[in-house]
Amino acid sequence: MINENNINELHHGLAVEVSRFSEGWRIFKKNKLALWGLIIFAVFFMVAVSGLFLTTGDNPVLDPSKVRLSEKLLKPFTTVDMEMIKPGDQPLFGTYLLGTDDLGRDIFARMMQGAWVSLTVGFVAVGISVLIGIIMGGIAGYYGMYRIKLIHVLFLIAFFCSMVFLASGQRGLAVNSALLSLLFAVISVIYNYFSLKVNRGPAILNILFFDTFTVDTLIMRFVDVMLCFPSFFLILTIVAILPASIYNIMIVIGLTSWMGTTRFVRAEFLSLREQDFVSAAKVMGIPDLSIIFRHMIPNAAAPVLVSAAIGVADAILTEAGLSFLGFGVPPPHATWGNVLSDGKRFLFDAPWLTYIPGLSILVVVLSFNLFGEGLRDALNPKLRKR
């Protein structure tokens, strides 16, 4: 006779299927530091979004650029002088929550605006680097065994030179390099056309079409070259050449931080390329792009997510360093880096100008790193029993 106890015993004896997300979340919750990192990130995100709405517009609730010379270098939680400041120029709640700088600007308002700038730079820069890393790593991992013709190498060199000349403002050389790369592309099309028609291309062009090295070798040696350059000094050089802009900062950081993602994606693709489900998809005649985007990239997403989480912290730290040195986001935008830079002259007279942005950068960057470490443990089954 089946009773409630028997049903419970049967229920406990059956293997309950657990989704990958549920299992990952269960592992993630055990890491208290990673959980605190996630909480701090959530708070930072809400503060940054609030800063966007509170510090923008014609009449913002918090005005980070309002100068009050009579209220300069005030300590945190100082009440505003009602007789000296007009009602429209007074800070929120009539109190300088984090004090003022040497121009009487409200540090709380500037930190709120700087939070949104840091969040934007971090996520956009990481989005660019992850996109480039997935493309480069995917090509190296999936098509890495194919050999490149000499003309393709020449085309890539000419195209890369045209981009460099265009970025440096030398339009004449950029146009010439672009025309040269176009010439190589036309020659390749002509050679392939004759090869399809008569099974042999023009003999005079054969020298341009002998095999050189593999796709994987080309991409990974380029990654090695990029890693040889000190990233921060490379970014400083590029930013010094380009006009000051928040968009240029995001693009430059993204274009100089994709190498780690490329290595992760390549390693995953090399492993997945030999799996049975990929071989079965090829036998079924499924196009390569469909195999890559529908089957391989989702399975290779775990290390990319971990790299992205840690990459956001690196991007925020890089932007703060650039702003501290005067090469970052230009005024009137307030960033944590330039708030810290403004405060270094008053380290003993007004130490809060240094401690507040410095500790904020430390806590946010540490939270992203802890979150990334916890995410790595949760998404990698090999590390769960460590």
Secondary structure as the mmCIF struct_conf table of DSSP 4:
data_model
#
loop_
_struct_conf.conf_type_id
_struct_conf.id
_struct_conf.beg_label_comp_id
_struct_conf.beg_label_asym_id
_struct_conf.beg_label_seq_id
_struct_conf.end_label_comp_id
_struct_conf.end_label_asym_id
_struct_conf.end_label_seq_id
HELX_RH_AL_P HELX_RH_AL_P1 GLU A 4 GLY A 13
BEND BEND1 LEU A 14 LEU A 14
HELX_LH_PP_P HELX_LH_PP_P1 ALA A 15 GLU A 17
HELX_RH_AL_P HELX_RH_AL_P2 ARG A 20 LYS A 30
HELX_RH_AL_P HELX_RH_AL_P3 LYS A 32 LEU A 54
BEND BEND2 THR A 55 THR A 55
BEND BEND3 GLY A 57 ASN A 59
BEND BEND4 VAL A 61 LEU A 62
TURN_TY1_P TURN_TY1_P1 PRO A 64 SER A 65
HELX_RH_3T_P HELX_RH_3T_P1 LEU A 69 GLU A 71
TURN_TY1_P TURN_TY1_P2 LYS A 72 LEU A 73
HELX_LH_PP_P HELX_LH_PP_P2 LEU A 74 LYS A 75
TURN_TY1_P TURN_TY1_P3 PRO A 76 PHE A 77
STRN STRN1 THR A 78 THR A 79
HELX_LH_PP_P HELX_LH_PP_P3 VAL A 80 VAL A 80
TURN_TY1_P TURN_TY1_P4 MET A 82 MET A 84
BEND BEND5 ILE A 85 ILE A 85
HELX_RH_3T_P HELX_RH_3T_P2 PRO A 87 ASP A 89
HELX_RH_3T_P HELX_RH_3T_P3 LEU A 92 GLY A 94
STRN STRN2 THR A 95 TYR A 96
TURN_TY1_P TURN_TY1_P5 LEU A 97 LEU A 98
STRN STRN3 THR A 100 THR A 100
TURN_TY1_P TURN_TY1_P6 ASP A 102 LEU A 103
STRN STRN4 ASP A 106 ASP A 106
HELX_RH_AL_P HELX_RH_AL_P4 ILE A 107 TYR A 142
BEND BEND6 TYR A 143 TYR A 143
TURN_TY1_P TURN_TY1_P7 GLY A 144 MET A 145
BEND BEND7 TYR A 146 TYR A 146
STRN STRN5 ARG A 147 LYS A 149
HELX_RH_AL_P HELX_RH_AL_P5 LEU A 150 ALA A 167
TURN_TY1_P TURN_TY1_P8 SER A 168 GLY A 169
HELX_RH_AL_P HELX_RH_AL_P6 ARG A 171 VAL A 198
BEND BEND8 ASN A 199 ARG A 200
HELX_RH_3T_P HELX_RH_3T_P4 ALA A 203 PHE A 209
BEND BEND9 PHE A 210 PHE A 210
STRN STRN6 ASP A 211 THR A 214
HELX_RH_AL_P HELX_RH_AL_P7 VAL A 215 CYS A 228
BEND BEND10 PHE A 229 PHE A 229
HELX_RH_AL_P HELX_RH_AL_P8 SER A 231 ILE A 241
BEND BEND11 LEU A 242 LEU A 242
HELX_LH_PP_P HELX_LH_PP_P4 PRO A 243 ALA A 244
HELX_RH_AL_P HELX_RH_AL_P9 ILE A 246 LEU A 255
TURN_TY1_P TURN_TY1_P9 THR A 256 THR A 256
BEND BEND12 SER A 257 SER A 257
HELX_RH_AL_P HELX_RH_AL_P10 MET A 259 LEU A 272
TURN_TY1_P TURN_TY1_P10 ARG A 273 GLU A 274
BEND BEND13 GLN A 275 GLN A 275
HELX_RH_AL_P HELX_RH_AL_P11 ASP A 276 VAL A 283
TURN_TY1_P TURN_TY1_P11 MET A 284 GLY A 285
HELX_RH_AL_P HELX_RH_AL_P12 ASP A 288 ILE A 291
HELX_RH_PI_P HELX_RH_PI_P1 ILE A 292 MET A 296
HELX_RH_AL_P HELX_RH_AL_P13 ILE A 297 ASN A 299
TURN_TY1_P TURN_TY1_P12 ALA A 300 ALA A 300
HELX_RH_AL_P HELX_RH_AL_P14 ALA A 301 LEU A 325
TURN_TY1_P TURN_TY1_P13 GLY A 326 GLY A 326
BEND BEND14 GLY A 328 VAL A 329
HELX_LH_PP_P HELX_LH_PP_P5 PRO A 330 PRO A 330
TURN_TY1_P TURN_TY1_P14 PRO A 331 PRO A 332
BEND BEND15 HIS A 333 HIS A 333
HELX_RH_AL_P HELX_RH_AL_P15 TRP A 336 GLY A 343
HELX_RH_3T_P HELX_RH_3T_P5 LYS A 344 PHE A 346
TURN_TY1_P TURN_TY1_P15 LEU A 347 ASP A 349
TURN_TY1_P TURN_TY1_P16 PRO A 351 PRO A 351
HELX_RH_AL_P HELX_RH_AL_P16 TRP A 352 LEU A 379
HELX_RH_3T_P HELX_RH_3T_P6 PRO A 381 LEU A 383
TURN_TY1_P TURN_TY1_P17 ARG A 384 LYS A 385
#
